[in-house]
Amino acid sequence: MRTLLLFDIDGTLVAGGPAKQAFHVAMLATYGTAGPIETHEFSGKTDPQIARELLREDGLSDAEIDHGLPRLVERYLAELETRLPNVPMHVLPGVETLMTALTDVALAPQIGLGLVTGNVAGGADLKLRGPRLRDPFLIGAFGSDSEERNQLPGLALERARRHWSTDFAAERVWVIGDTPRDVECGQAHGLRTLAVATGNFSAEVLEATGADAVVEDFSDTSAVIDVLMDVPNRT
């Protein structure tokens, strides 16, 4: 039976890049304001949620925000694509080796790889395309699917069931990310959670969330795979 691994992107697989600047420009072009963007916490949130929080701070109504969201996404993706060649994403420690191991012919039949990310789908594609990390992830759920992060694992799980024609048991599904919100969204669906301290949160903070496992980074490939492939007996 396959084990399904649902990865976050920013702070988990890659970091850096021009996304915040691209988002800022797109917000100004769409709404005439970006709200308090310089001090706002982005971690673990969906792109539409971030926009809504910023714009509410500046007094816009939800109706005004909703009206502009399609244009915001279009402008953001255009800005992101333009800027990425000069300010590329960088791959976090151990990620490339881990992805190579998970897609190796010996292990690949036991693994399903997917994404659960607050990025809109086009943003996820652009961020992972440069470092050549997009292809292994055959399904996903994105900020463009739902503004509510906690809804995304359920969407990804349903897409995985259709893609692999298998009913993944909860103990064989991992949500993997770098923020307490990643852990929370996995726990909301009774899934297992692996937190990695390569983002803005320490291992100690992540351990306090009740994640099933916490690692500093993905450098110890064998140890990470051992964690992910260990299936507990649930009675």
Secondary structure, DSSP 8 states (H G I E B T S, - for coil): --EEEEE--BTTTEEESSHHHHHHHHHHHHHS---SGGG---TT--HHHHHHHHHHHTT--HHHHHHHHHHHHHHHHHHHHHHTTTS-EEE-TTHHHHHHHHTSTTTGGGEEEEEE-SS-HHHHHHHHHTTT-STT--EEE-TTT-S-GGGHHHHHHHHHHHHHT----GGGEEEEESSHHHHHHHHTTT-EEEEETTSSS-HHHHHTTT-SEEES-S--HHHHHHHHH------
